[in-house]
Every structure is written in C-alpha cells, then in structure tokens.
Amino acid sequence: MSTVGQPTMRDRVVDAAVRLTTETGWSKVTMARLADEVGVSRQTVYNEVGTKAGLAEAMILRELDRFLATVTLAFDEHPDDLVEAIRGSSRAVLEVAPSNPLLHAVVSATHGADTELLPLLTTHAGSLLSAAKAVIVERIAPYDVALPAEQVDATIDMVVRVVLSHVMQPSGPAERTADQVAWIVARVLG
C-alpha cells in the first residue's frame, strides 16, 4: 500500500486478481480481463506483475503477508517464551486459514481441474517457504536459543512446513495441532 492510504497500481491489480480467482477460478483470470477489471491497459497489468505466473506468486505472497502478520502478533504476546510464541503463532495461522478466500479457492480447486495455483503452496513453494522462514528467523532472534544456527534453521524449516501442511490439509482442530507443534519444538529446544 502507498503511504497515503491509496492502493498502488500493483495492489489494485493483485486485489482484482484475488477477487476474480475466488469468484470464477484461476483458469478464467486473464491479463485482458484483469485489465478491464482494474480499468487499465493490458500492458499496465504486465508492467505491474509480469507474467501470469508472476501474478500468481504476487497473490500468494500477499496472502502470506497477512498470515505472517498473525505470526508477528503471537510472538509479540509471548516475548519471553519461545515455545508459547510458536504455539500461538501456529494456532493463529491455522485458525485464520479456513476463512481465507484465496486459500479456499486454491485448495478447493484440487477437487476439479483448476489446480495451476496449488504448486505455489506445495511442490514449488520456495518463495512462500523462504518468506515465512525469514519472518520466523527474525522473530526468534531475540530469544535465547541454545542451539547451533544450523539446528535453529532446521527447527524453523520443520515448523513452517508442518504448519503449511496443516493449512493445506488440517488433521484436527487448530488448537490441538498448535499444541502438537509446540510439543515438538519444546523437545527440540530442550
């Protein structure tokens, strides 16, 4: 967002893409249709997001930012207890996920033919994982963790991947899953 509160052109394009994806499906989103929705030329859309793959990544990373805001709040609530911060952040993400329209559109598409976005959350989730892990690394830095950096990185990777897996396919209530993640982290951190 711009500093004056007005959405940037990129924000407008990504917002329209999310809306179209959730209403009609990703396969029906074209750069021309997006340009019509935003009221700009197709070239402007390309200038803002590049290819359709770039647009998809921008949409996913925008939603990731929203999820990571809940992570930040959970860490802020537990400045002296890393395990509780991870429990709270895991729970917050898992509670928000079911009501996220874009995530719902991506996951529900697996039951039909429109699965083009799914790899961005699964097999090709490099950007997503990197962004999420970077936030967690930053949030863990103030805590006194008595592990070598390599083991801290492995722990962060495990937590992010487990939570993402449960976002995609929950196996139980958010609270229970968050408790299980926290239990594992407590064992790792000793």
C-alpha positions, -999 to +999 in steps of 0.1 A: +000+000+000+011+035-006+019+058+023-011+079+019-035+050+022-043+048-015-036+014-031-008+013-056-015+001-091+001-032-082-022-035-052-052-028-074-041-055-099-034-081-072-067-073-054-086-077-086-068-110-094-077-124-060-113-113-064-116-129-098-098-161-087-121-165-057-153-157-078-146-175-111-114-196-107-078-190-117-082-205-152-106-177-160-082-150-150-066-134-180-044-103-182-070-088-205-099-095-181-078-082-152-070-050-171-108-045-177-115-051-140-089-025-129-097-001-158-062+000-172-044-014-203-032-049-205+003-036-208-001-018-174-010-051-159+020-068-174+042-039-162+030-043-126+031-081-123+049-095-153+035-128-164+005-147-151+029-168-131+043-136-116+007-126-108+000-159-091+032-155-070+022-119-060-012-131-049+002-159-028+029-137-012+003-110-004-018-136+014+013-149+031+020-114+044-015-115+060-008-148+077+026-136+089+010-106+105-008-130+128+026-147+135+041-114+145+012-106+169+016-141+185+053-136+190+046-101+205+023-117+230+050-141+242+083-121+243+098-144+270+086-178+259+096-191+225+075-223+227+044-203+236+051-179+208+053-208+183+022-224+198+003-190+195+015-183+160+008-218+148-027-216+162-034-181+148-024-192+113-044-224+115-075-205+128-073-178+101-066-203+072-101-217+068-117-183+063-091-171+037-110-169+003-079-173-019-066-202+001-100-218-001-101-213-039-067-228-043-073-258-021-108-265-033-095-264-069-078-297-062-111-313-065-116-300-100-093-293-129-082-258-119-050-267-100-025-243-115-021-223-083-016-253-060+021-259-067+028-225-053+017-238-020+032-273-023+058-285-047+070-251-059+066-233-026+102-219-025+092-183-023+065-190+002+088-210+024+116-186+022+094-156+031+078-174+060+112-187+073+127-153+071+100-138+093+104-166+119+142-162+119+137-125+126+112-132+153+133-159+170+164-138+171+157-120+205+151-154+222+179-172+239+181-204+219+210-227+229+213-244+196+238-240+168+224-219+139+221-250+116+198-267+141+177-235+146+173-233+109+162-269+107+137-263+135+123-233+118+121-252+085+102-280+102+077-257+120+069-238+088+065-269+067+043-287+093+021-256+097+018-252+060+009-288+056-019-284+082-031-253+065-035-273+033-050-304+049-060-300+085-060-331+106-078-317+136-086-285+154-062-256+152-056-256+190-047-293+191-023-290+161-007-259+176-002-279+208+014-307+189+038-283+171+047-267+204+053-301+220+078-309+192+095-275+194+098-279+232+116-312+227+139-298+201+148-267+221+153-289+252 
